[in-house]
Amino acid sequence: MAKTPISRMPDPGAFVPELADVSAALFKATGNRSVPRTTINLVHLRAGQIVNNTYLTVLNTGFLRKAGETEERITAVASWQDAPYFTAAERAALALVEATLQPAPHGRERVTDELYAEAAAHYDDKALATLTVAIGQINFFIALAVIGKPQPVSSLADRQWD
């Protein structure tokens, strides 16, 4: 009987072992506690939804559940703009990831001065830099997720790659 692959490509870490160091450094950088881990996971979940990637959506939903987030908050990330479950700071973070990942109207910046000012009103310089790195972190993983198509998992300890 033929083996059914669980992913489109084999584990990229087997071919690029430095990937583990890059991943660890990104997690360390975003784990400095200047931005709540929950906020980072909300941002990462929204990014997975924006790029329509099941792996990232399932993984970050699992992280949020493990952190004790309610099903209402997790479910409402897709429609956060009119959901009553998010703080002003979380809304600013979600708006930043959307602006970063979605095309801007012709002739406009993705992250406007107004959006930056809104985020800066809720996050100090260190937190805003951390949030920016967290958005870069998910962009790094988006490439692996949409190209490699790992198996959806709710924990990084689960088998993701063939």
C-alpha positions in Angstrom: 0.0 0.0 0.0 1.4 3.4 -1.0 2.2 5.9 1.8 0.0 9.0 1.7 2.1 12.1 2.3 0.9 14.4 5.0 2.6 17.5 3.6 3.6 18.8 0.2 7.3 18.7 1.0 9.5 16.9 3.5 10.5 18.7 6.7 12.5 21.7 5.5 14.5 21.6 8.7 16.1 18.4 7.5 17.6 20.3 4.6 18.2 23.7 6.2 19.2 22.8 9.8 19.7 26.5 10.6 15.9 26.8 10.4 15.7 25.6 14.0 18.0 28.5 15.2 16.0 31.1 13.2 12.7 29.8 14.6 14.1 29.7 18.2 15.5 33.3 17.8 12.1 34.6 16.6 10.2 32.9 19.4 12.8 34.3 21.9 12.5 37.8 20.4 8.7 37.8 20.7 8.7 36.2 24.1 10.2 39.3 25.9 6.8 39.9 27.6 6.4 43.4 26.3 3.4 42.1 24.3 1.1 39.5 25.8 1.6 36.1 24.2 -2.1 35.9 23.7 -2.0 39.1 21.6 0.8 37.6 19.5 -1.3 34.4 19.0 -4.3 36.4 18.0 -2.2 38.3 15.4 -0.8 35.0 14.2 -4.3 33.4 14.0 -5.5 36.4 12.0 -2.6 36.1 9.6 -3.3 32.4 9.0 -6.9 33.3 8.2 -5.9 36.1 5.8 -3.7 33.8 3.8 -6.3 31.0 4.0 -3.8 28.5 5.6 -5.3 25.7 7.6 -2.0 24.8 9.3 -1.4 28.3 10.8 -5.1 28.6 11.7 -5.3 25.3 13.5 -1.9 25.8 15.2 -2.7 29.2 16.6 -6.2 28.2 17.6 -4.6 25.4 19.6 -2.1 27.8 21.2 -5.0 30.1 22.2 -7.1 27.3 23.6 -4.1 26.1 25.6 -3.7 29.6 27.0 -7.3 29.5 28.2 -8.9 31.8 25.6 -12.7 31.5 25.1 -14.2 30.0 22.0 -16.0 33.3 21.4 -12.7 35.3 21.2 -11.0 32.6 19.1 -14.0 32.4 16.7 -14.4 36.2 16.5 -10.8 36.8 15.3 -12.1 36.5 11.7 -14.5 39.3 12.3 -12.7 41.2 15.0 -13.7 44.7 13.7 -17.2 44.4 15.1 -16.7 41.8 17.8 -17.0 43.0 21.4 -14.3 40.6 22.7 -11.1 42.5 22.0 -9.3 45.3 23.8 -8.2 48.5 22.0 -4.6 47.3 22.1 -5.6 43.9 20.6 -7.6 45.7 17.9 -4.6 47.9 17.0 -2.4 44.7 16.7 -5.0 43.0 14.5 -5.3 46.1 12.3 -1.5 46.1 11.9 -1.3 42.5 10.8 -4.2 43.1 8.3 -2.5 46.2 6.9 0.8 44.3 6.6 -0.7 41.3 4.8 -3.3 42.8 2.6 -2.8 45.1 -0.4 -3.4 48.8 0.1 -5.7 50.7 -2.1 -3.8 52.2 -5.1 -1.6 55.0 -4.0 -1.9 54.5 -0.3 0.5 53.0 2.3 -0.4 49.7 3.9 0.4 51.0 7.3 -0.8 54.6 7.4 0.5 57.2 9.9 -2.9 57.0 11.6 -2.7 53.2 12.1 0.9 53.5 13.4 -0.2 56.2 15.8 -3.1 54.1 17.0 -0.7 51.2 17.7 1.8 53.5 19.3 -1.0 54.7 21.6 -1.3 51.2 23.1 2.3 49.9 22.9 5.6 51.5 24.0 8.6 51.5 21.8 9.8 48.0 22.9 6.3 46.5 22.6 5.7 48.1 19.2 9.1 46.7 18.0 8.2 43.3 19.4 4.8 43.4 17.7 6.5 44.3 14.4 8.9 41.3 14.8 5.8 39.1 15.6 4.2 40.1 12.4 7.5 39.4 10.6 7.7 36.0 12.4 4.3 34.9 11.1 5.3 36.1 7.6 8.4 33.9 7.8 6.2 30.9 8.7 3.6 31.8 6.1 6.1 31.0 3.4 6.8 27.6 4.9 3.1 26.9 5.5 1.7 27.8 2.1 4.5 26.3 0.1 5.3 23.2 2.1 1.7 22.6 3.3 2.5 20.8 6.6 -0.2 18.7 8.2 -2.5 20.8 10.4 -1.6 20.3 14.1 -2.6 21.9 17.3 0.8 21.6 18.9 4.3 22.0 17.6 5.1 18.6 19.2 2.8 16.9 16.7 4.1 15.4 13.4 3.8 18.1 10.8 6.1 16.9 8.0 6.7 13.7 6.1 
